[in-house]
Amino acid sequence: MIHQLQEVNVKIDTPLGRVFRGFTRAVSIKTKKQVTIEFRQNWVNYLSLSEQAELTIEDGTVFRRFILKNAMARLDRNKLSILAQSVK
């Protein structure tokens, strides 16, 4: 069942500091390897994005792309937090 579309609060960080903070209605994650993800409503979900992943977000009227290296993502309701070794 699809509920009313809500904005997702996205935070992208590296050990060197903040890369991006903002709200978006669209998030796309592509990885080089196949990843199986199970999301359950009202649970905290973790995802390991090994090696390299591409994250695309809708930022207002434009799309922004980030290349993540060795990243871990955490999805908690409408909050997506990502910690990556490096981001391009």
Secondary structure as GFF3:
##gff-version 3
##sequence-region A 1 88
A	DSSP	beta_strand	8	14	.	.	.	ID=ss1
A	DSSP	beta_strand	17	24	.	.	.	ID=ss2
A	DSSP	beta_strand	27	31	.	.	.	ID=ss3
A	DSSP	beta_strand	44	59	.	.	.	ID=ss4
A	DSSP	beta_strand	62	76	.	.	.	ID=ss5
A	DSSP	beta_strand	79	87	.	.	.	ID=ss6
###
